[in-house]
Amino acid sequence: MFGKGKQDTKARGDVEFAQGLVSVIDRTQAVIEFTPDGTILRANENFLNVLGYSLDEIAGQHHAMFVTPNYAQSEEYRAFWTALAEGEFFTDQFPRVAKTGEIVWISATYAPVINSDGTVGKVIKVATDVTARRRGIERIAEALNALSEGNLEHQVAPCGVADIDRLGDAFNAATSRLSSAIISAKEVAGTVERTASEVGEASIEMSNRTENQAATLEETAAAIKDLTATAESAAEGAKEVERSASSARVTAEHSGKVVENAVNAMANIEKSSNQISQIIGVIDDIAFQTNLLALNAGVEAARAGDAGRGFAVVASEIRLLAQRSAEAADEIKTLITDSSQHVSSGVDLVHQAGVELKKIVSGVAGIYAHINKITDGASEQAVSLSEINSAVGQLDTVTQQNAAMVEQSTAVSKVLASDARELSVQMSMFRTATAGPVPHARMGMAAQDAAPLPRAS
């Protein structure tokens, strides 16, 4: 007896639990009951509110009133109810047609109720209205599809479902930032294209100038090479002139010494002439004295008469010799005097020649010094020109290398401009937004995410 009481208590508890569960489902979900063939038996207020019907309008009608005519006539729809009548469950999201003709999306479970004999007594559908969520997802899908086509202007409008709206907000913010980035990228691509074009034009201009410079450098190098050869030849000629001037200086110095010796010799001759003149004067005096003595001897011989005649003859001859000696001495003296004058004049001339030769030697030395400087300058000039020639050669090489680099730069700038144009073309597929993202009215309660009330089905 006590065991039966416990069973009754448990049974009442199970019934109460079941009744409570049914009550909760009935309050929170959209519930509708069908016969196994789809005829409507009853529906709760939540279901009626979702589709906009009253119970009298749907009771006894077939489920097909909630689907499109095409689907109601399809084999798929008939197979759906056949499977339910055989006890199969279905859980999915389904589009249903409301009284207004609007499509309502429900997340529903079609559950056959099995009788004790194993047959299906009825079909119960428990549903939740997910139209707002579905439309929010469809809007995001449309926005993503628009994004895939490059449309960045498409914004996701709020659907009233908090988590979907958060996705919409995130999508709108992302497309706004992407739109800004694309706009910036377009501007940068345009700038790069213009810059690359300008660089290309500048490179072409630089290439032309570099080619002209290279040609000018080649001409300059050739001219400097010729000038270097001329300078080297001039330097060699200057060295030859230096050697000739050095030889002339040595010869002039030697001639100066010869003239100096000649001056000394003429001075000695002049001195000897003076000494000879003195000796001739002595001889002239002796002749004069001899003439006087001969004259006196003649006088004395005349006085002696015949005895002195022979002596008179001798005295006469001596007097003649003395006269002739005196005359010869006078002539020699005259000649020596003339010779002394000539020697003195020659000494003066030789002395003047010596002075002039010294001037010549000094001038030759100065010329030699100048020629030496010219030679040094010509040598330095030849070395400098050789270095300049080498530098110009290196500059010509660098210019040729620069020309090659300019050509490469021109090619790169053309490629860059082409890439920038291609980037601009690729960027042009994006239609950028001109306004900010559409503001969403966020739901304040997370429970509204599923929105089972008041639109539950």
C-alpha positions as CSV (number, residue, x, y, z in Angstrom):
1,M,0.0,0.0,0.0
2,F,2.8,2.3,0.9
3,G,4.5,1.4,-2.4
4,K,1.4,2.3,-4.4
5,G,1.3,5.7,-2.6
6,K,4.9,6.4,-3.6
7,Q,4.1,5.5,-7.2
8,D,1.1,7.8,-7.2
9,T,3.2,10.6,-5.7
10,K,5.9,10.1,-8.4
11,A,3.2,10.0,-11.1
12,R,1.7,13.2,-9.9
13,G,5.2,14.8,-9.8
14,D,5.9,13.7,-13.3
15,V,2.6,15.0,-14.5
16,E,3.3,18.3,-12.8
17,F,6.8,18.5,-14.3
18,A,5.4,17.8,-17.7
19,Q,2.6,20.3,-17.3
20,G,5.1,22.9,-16.1
21,L,7.4,22.2,-19.1
22,V,4.5,22.5,-21.5
23,S,3.5,25.7,-19.8
24,V,7.0,27.2,-20.1
25,I,7.2,26.1,-23.8
26,D,3.8,27.5,-24.5
27,R,4.7,30.9,-22.9
28,T,8.1,31.2,-24.6
29,Q,7.8,29.4,-27.9
30,A,5.5,29.4,-30.9
31,V,3.7,26.0,-30.8
32,I,1.4,24.5,-33.3
33,E,-0.1,21.0,-33.6
34,F,-0.9,19.1,-36.8
35,T,-2.5,15.8,-37.7
36,P,0.0,13.4,-39.4
37,D,-1.2,14.6,-42.8
38,G,-0.5,18.3,-41.9
39,T,-4.0,19.5,-40.9
40,I,-3.8,22.2,-38.3
41,L,-5.3,21.2,-34.9
42,R,-4.4,24.2,-32.7
43,A,-1.8,27.0,-32.2
44,N,-0.8,29.1,-29.3
45,E,-0.8,32.9,-29.2
46,N,2.9,33.2,-29.9
47,F,2.5,31.4,-33.2
48,L,-0.6,33.3,-34.2
49,N,1.2,36.6,-33.4
50,V,4.1,35.7,-35.5
51,L,2.1,34.9,-38.7
52,G,-0.7,37.4,-38.0
53,Y,-3.6,34.9,-38.0
54,S,-6.3,34.0,-35.5
55,L,-7.0,30.4,-34.5
56,D,-10.3,30.4,-36.3
57,E,-8.5,31.3,-39.5
58,I,-6.1,28.4,-39.4
59,A,-7.8,25.6,-37.5
60,G,-8.7,22.8,-39.9
61,Q,-6.6,24.2,-42.7
62,H,-3.5,22.5,-44.1
63,H,0.1,23.5,-43.2
64,A,0.5,24.4,-46.9
65,M,-1.1,27.8,-46.2
66,F,2.2,28.8,-44.5
67,V,4.4,28.0,-47.6
68,T,4.7,29.3,-51.1
69,P,2.4,27.7,-53.7
70,N,5.3,26.3,-55.7
71,Y,6.8,24.6,-52.7
72,A,3.4,23.3,-51.6
73,Q,3.0,21.5,-54.9
74,S,6.5,20.1,-54.9
75,E,7.5,16.5,-54.3
76,E,9.9,17.7,-51.6
77,Y,7.0,19.1,-49.6
78,R,4.9,15.9,-49.9
79,A,8.0,13.8,-48.9
80,F,8.4,16.1,-45.9
81,W,4.9,15.2,-44.5
82,T,5.3,11.6,-45.4
83,A,8.5,11.4,-43.3
84,L,6.8,13.1,-40.4
85,A,3.9,10.7,-40.5
86,E,6.4,7.9,-40.3
87,G,7.9,9.4,-37.1
88,E,10.9,11.3,-38.4
89,F,12.0,14.5,-36.7
90,F,13.1,17.7,-38.5
91,T,15.0,20.6,-37.0
92,D,16.0,23.5,-39.2
93,Q,15.3,27.1,-40.2
94,F,12.2,27.4,-42.4
95,P,10.7,30.3,-44.4
96,R,7.0,30.7,-43.8
97,V,4.4,33.0,-45.4
98,A,2.5,35.2,-42.9
99,K,-1.0,36.5,-43.4
100,T,0.4,39.7,-44.9
101,G,2.4,37.7,-47.5
102,E,5.6,38.6,-45.7
103,I,8.2,35.8,-45.4
104,V,8.9,34.9,-41.8
105,W,11.9,32.8,-40.8
106,I,11.5,30.4,-37.9
107,S,13.9,28.0,-36.2
108,A,11.7,25.0,-35.6
109,T,11.5,21.4,-34.7
110,Y,8.8,19.2,-36.1
111,A,8.3,16.4,-33.6
112,P,5.9,13.5,-34.2
113,V,4.0,12.3,-31.1
114,I,4.1,8.5,-31.0
115,N,1.0,6.7,-29.6
116,S,1.3,3.6,-27.4
117,D,0.6,1.4,-30.5
118,G,3.7,2.9,-32.2
119,T,1.7,5.0,-34.7
120,V,2.0,8.8,-35.0
121,G,-0.9,10.5,-33.3
122,K,0.0,14.1,-34.2
123,V,2.9,16.4,-35.1
124,I,3.9,19.2,-32.8
125,K,6.1,22.1,-34.0
126,V,8.0,24.2,-31.5
127,A,9.5,27.3,-33.2
128,T,11.3,30.6,-32.5
129,D,11.0,33.6,-34.7
130,V,14.5,34.2,-36.2
131,T,13.4,36.6,-39.0
132,A,15.4,39.5,-37.6
133,R,18.5,37.3,-37.2
134,R,18.0,35.8,-40.6
135,R,17.6,39.3,-42.2
136,G,20.6,40.5,-40.3
137,I,22.7,37.6,-41.6
138,E,21.3,38.2,-45.1
139,R,22.3,41.8,-44.9
140,I,25.8,40.9,-43.9
141,A,25.9,38.3,-46.7
142,E,24.7,41.0,-49.2
143,A,27.4,43.4,-47.8
144,L,30.1,40.7,-48.1
145,N,28.9,40.0,-51.7
146,A,29.0,43.7,-52.5
147,L,32.5,43.8,-50.9
148,S,33.6,40.9,-53.1
149,E,32.5,43.1,-56.1
150,G,34.6,46.0,-54.8
151,N,31.7,48.0,-53.4
152,L,32.8,49.6,-50.2
153,E,29.8,51.9,-50.0
154,H,27.5,49.2,-48.8
155,Q,26.7,49.4,-45.1
156,V,24.9,46.9,-43.0
157,A,21.7,48.3,-41.4
158,P,20.8,47.2,-37.9
159,C,18.5,44.2,-37.5
160,G,17.8,44.5,-33.8
161,V,19.7,41.4,-32.8
162,A,22.6,42.3,-30.6
163,D,25.3,39.8,-31.8
164,I,24.3,40.3,-35.5
165,D,24.4,44.1,-35.0
166,R,27.8,43.7,-33.5
167,L,28.9,41.9,-36.7
168,G,27.3,44.6,-38.8
169,D,29.1,47.3,-36.8
170,A,32.4,45.5,-37.2
171,F,31.7,45.1,-40.9
172,N,30.8,48.7,-41.3
173,A,33.9,49.8,-39.4
174,A,36.1,47.5,-41.4
175,T,34.7,48.7,-44.7
176,S,35.1,52.3,-43.6
177,R,38.7,51.8,-42.6
178,L,39.3,49.8,-45.8
179,S,37.6,52.5,-47.8
180,S,39.9,55.1,-46.2
181,A,42.9,52.8,-46.9
182,I,41.8,52.3,-50.5
183,I,41.3,56.1,-51.0
184,S,44.8,56.6,-49.6
185,A,46.1,53.8,-51.7
186,K,44.5,55.4,-54.8
187,E,46.1,58.7,-53.9
188,V,49.4,57.1,-53.3
189,A,49.2,55.1,-56.5
190,G,48.3,58.3,-58.4
191,T,51.2,60.1,-56.7
192,V,53.6,57.2,-57.5
193,E,52.4,57.1,-61.1
194,R,52.9,60.8,-61.5
195,T,56.2,60.7,-59.6
196,A,57.4,57.7,-61.7
197,S,56.3,59.5,-64.8
198,E,58.3,62.6,-63.8
199,V,61.2,60.4,-62.8
200,G,61.0,58.7,-66.2
201,E,61.0,62.1,-68.0
202,A,63.8,63.4,-65.8
203,S,65.7,60.1,-66.4
204,I,65.2,60.5,-70.2
205,E,66.4,64.1,-70.0
206,M,69.3,63.1,-67.8
207,S,70.1,60.3,-70.3
208,N,70.2,62.8,-73.1
209,R,72.4,65.2,-71.1
210,T,74.6,62.3,-70.1
211,E,75.0,61.2,-73.7
212,N,75.9,64.8,-74.7
213,Q,78.3,65.1,-71.7
214,A,79.9,61.8,-72.7
215,A,80.3,63.0,-76.3
216,T,81.8,66.3,-75.0
217,L,84.1,64.4,-72.6
218,E,85.3,62.2,-75.4
219,E,86.1,65.3,-77.5
220,T,87.7,66.9,-74.4
221,A,89.7,63.8,-73.7
222,A,90.9,63.7,-77.3
223,A,91.9,67.4,-77.1
224,I,93.6,67.0,-73.8
225,K,95.4,64.0,-75.2
226,D,96.7,66.0,-78.1
227,L,97.5,68.9,-75.7
228,T,99.4,66.5,-73.5
229,A,101.4,65.2,-76.4
230,T,102.1,68.8,-77.4
231,A,103.1,69.8,-73.9
232,E,105.4,66.8,-73.6
233,S,107.0,67.7,-76.9
234,A,107.3,71.3,-75.7
235,A,108.8,70.1,-72.4
236,E,111.3,68.0,-74.4
237,G,112.1,71.1,-76.6
238,A,112.5,73.2,-73.5
239,K,114.9,70.7,-72.1
240,E,116.8,70.8,-75.4
241,V,116.9,74.6,-75.2
242,E,118.0,74.3,-71.6
243,R,120.8,72.1,-72.7
244,S,121.8,74.5,-75.5
245,A,121.5,77.5,-73.2
246,S,123.7,75.7,-70.6
247,S,126.3,75.0,-73.4
248,A,126.1,78.6,-74.5
249,R,126.6,79.8,-70.9
250,V,129.6,77.6,-70.6
251,T,131.0,78.8,-73.9
252,A,130.3,82.5,-72.9
253,E,132.0,81.9,-69.6
254,H,135.0,80.4,-71.4
255,S,135.0,83.2,-73.9
256,G,135.0,85.7,-71.0
257,K,138.0,84.0,-69.5
258,V,139.7,84.1,-72.9
259,V,139.0,87.8,-73.2
260,E,140.2,88.3,-69.7
261,N,143.5,86.6,-70.6
262,A,143.7,88.6,-73.8
263,V,143.2,91.8,-71.8
264,N,146.0,90.7,-69.5
265,A,148.2,89.8,-72.5
266,M,147.6,93.2,-74.1
267,A,148.4,94.9,-70.9
268,N,151.7,93.0,-70.8
269,I,152.3,94.0,-74.5
270,E,151.6,97.6,-73.6
271,K,154.0,97.3,-70.7
272,S,156.7,95.7,-72.9
273,S,156.1,98.5,-75.5
274,N,156.7,101.1,-72.9
275,Q,159.9,99.4,-71.8
276,I,161.1,99.2,-75.5
277,S,160.3,102.9,-75.9
278,Q,162.5,103.6,-72.9
279,I,165.3,101.5,-74.4
280,I,164.9,103.2,-77.8
281,G,165.1,106.5,-75.9
282,V,168.4,105.4,-74.4
283,I,169.6,104.3,-77.9
284,D,168.6,107.6,-79.3
285,D,170.5,109.4,-76.5
286,I,173.5,107.2,-77.2
287,A,173.3,108.0,-81.0
288,F,173.0,111.7,-80.1
289,Q,176.1,111.5,-77.9
290,T,177.9,109.5,-80.5
291,N,177.1,112.1,-83.1
292,L,178.4,114.8,-80.9
293,L,181.6,112.8,-80.2
294,A,182.0,112.2,-83.9
295,L,181.5,115.8,-84.6
296,N,184.1,116.7,-82.0
297,A,186.5,114.1,-83.4
298,G,186.1,115.6,-86.9
299,V,187.0,119.0,-85.6
300,E,190.0,117.6,-83.8
301,A,191.1,115.7,-87.0
302,A,190.8,118.9,-89.1
303,R,193.0,120.6,-86.7
304,A,195.5,117.7,-87.0
305,G,195.8,118.2,-90.7
306,D,197.0,115.3,-92.8
307,A,197.7,113.3,-89.8
308,G,194.2,113.4,-88.7
309,R,192.6,112.8,-92.1
310,G,192.1,109.2,-91.7
311,F,190.7,109.7,-88.2
312,A,188.4,112.4,-89.7
313,V,187.1,109.9,-92.2
314,V,186.4,107.4,-89.4
315,A,184.8,110.1,-87.3
316,S,182.7,111.0,-90.3
317,E,181.6,107.5,-90.8
318,I,180.8,107.2,-87.1
319,R,178.8,110.3,-87.2
320,L,176.9,109.0,-90.2
321,L,176.2,105.8,-88.3
322,A,175.2,107.8,-85.3
323,Q,172.8,109.8,-87.4
324,R,171.4,106.7,-89.1
325,S,171.1,105.1,-85.6
326,A,169.3,108.2,-84.4
327,E,167.0,108.2,-87.4
328,A,166.3,104.5,-87.0
329,A,165.7,105.0,-83.3
330,D,163.3,107.8,-84.1
331,E,161.5,105.6,-86.6
332,I,161.4,102.7,-84.1
333,K,160.2,105.1,-81.4
334,T,157.5,106.4,-83.7
335,L,156.5,102.8,-84.6
336,I,156.5,101.8,-81.0
337,T,154.6,104.9,-80.0
338,D,152.0,104.1,-82.7
339,S,152.1,100.4,-81.6
340,S,151.6,101.5,-78.0
341,Q,148.6,103.6,-79.0
342,H,147.2,100.7,-81.0
343,V,147.9,98.3,-78.1
344,S,146.3,100.8,-75.7
345,S,143.3,101.1,-78.0
346,G,143.2,97.3,-78.3
347,V,143.4,96.9,-74.6
348,D,140.5,99.3,-74.2
349,L,138.5,97.4,-76.9
350,V,139.4,94.0,-75.4
351,H,138.4,95.4,-71.9
352,Q,135.1,96.6,-73.3
353,A,134.7,93.3,-75.0
354,G,135.3,91.6,-71.7
355,V,132.7,93.8,-70.0
356,E,130.3,93.0,-72.7
357,L,131.1,89.3,-72.5
358,K,130.5,89.4,-68.8
359,K,127.1,91.1,-69.5
360,I,126.5,88.4,-72.1
361,V,127.5,85.7,-69.6
362,S,125.2,87.3,-67.0
363,G,122.4,87.5,-69.6
364,V,122.9,83.9,-70.7
365,A,122.8,82.9,-67.1
366,G,119.5,84.8,-66.7
367,I,118.2,83.2,-69.9
368,Y,119.3,79.8,-68.6
369,A,117.5,80.4,-65.3
370,H,114.4,81.5,-67.1
371,I,114.6,78.5,-69.5
372,N,115.2,76.3,-66.5
373,K,112.0,77.7,-65.0
374,I,110.2,77.3,-68.3
375,T,111.5,73.7,-68.5
376,D,110.3,72.9,-65.0
377,G,106.9,74.6,-65.7
378,A,106.6,72.7,-69.0
379,S,107.4,69.4,-67.2
380,E,104.9,70.2,-64.5
381,Q,102.4,71.2,-67.1
382,A,103.0,67.9,-69.0
383,V,102.6,66.0,-65.7
384,S,99.4,67.9,-64.8
385,L,98.0,67.4,-68.3
386,S,98.7,63.7,-68.0
387,E,96.9,63.6,-64.7
388,I,94.0,65.7,-66.2
389,N,94.0,63.3,-69.1
390,S,93.8,60.3,-66.7
391,A,91.1,62.1,-64.7
392,V,89.1,62.9,-67.8
393,G,89.4,59.3,-68.8
394,Q,88.1,58.2,-65.5
395,L,85.3,60.8,-65.7
396,D,84.4,59.5,-69.1
397,T,84.2,56.0,-67.7
398,V,82.1,57.2,-64.8
399,T,79.9,59.1,-67.3
400,Q,79.4,56.0,-69.3
401,Q,78.5,54.1,-66.2
402,N,76.1,56.9,-65.2
403,A,74.5,56.7,-68.6
404,A,74.0,52.9,-68.1
405,M,72.6,53.6,-64.6
406,V,70.3,56.3,-66.0
407,E,69.0,53.9,-68.6
408,Q,68.4,51.3,-65.9
409,S,66.7,54.0,-63.8
410,T,64.5,55.0,-66.8
411,A,63.5,51.3,-67.3
412,V,62.7,51.0,-63.6
413,S,60.7,54.2,-63.6
414,K,58.7,52.9,-66.6
415,V,58.1,49.6,-64.8
416,L,57.1,51.5,-61.6
417,A,54.8,53.8,-63.6
418,S,53.2,50.7,-65.3
419,D,52.8,49.0,-61.9
420,A,51.3,52.2,-60.4
421,R,48.8,52.4,-63.4
422,E,48.0,48.7,-62.9
423,L,47.5,49.3,-59.2
424,S,45.2,52.3,-60.0
425,V,43.2,50.0,-62.3
426,Q,42.9,47.4,-59.6
427,M,42.0,50.0,-57.1
428,S,39.3,51.5,-59.4
429,M,37.2,48.3,-58.9
430,F,36.5,49.5,-55.4
431,R,33.6,51.9,-54.9
432,T,34.6,53.8,-51.8
433,A,32.1,55.2,-49.3
434,T,31.8,58.9,-49.0
435,A,30.0,58.8,-45.6
436,G,30.6,57.1,-42.3
437,P,29.1,53.7,-41.3
438,V,25.3,53.5,-40.7
439,P,24.7,53.9,-36.9
440,H,23.2,50.9,-35.3
441,A,20.5,51.1,-32.5
442,R,22.0,48.4,-30.2
443,M,19.8,46.2,-28.2
444,G,20.1,46.7,-24.5
445,M,19.4,43.1,-23.5
446,A,21.3,40.0,-24.6
447,A,18.1,38.0,-24.3
448,Q,16.7,39.8,-27.3
449,D,19.4,38.1,-29.4
450,A,17.0,35.2,-30.2
451,A,13.9,37.4,-29.9
452,P,11.5,34.6,-28.9
453,L,8.9,37.0,-27.6
454,P,6.7,38.5,-28.7
455,R,7.6,37.1,-32.1
456,A,8.1,33.4,-31.5
457,S,7.1,30.6,-33.9
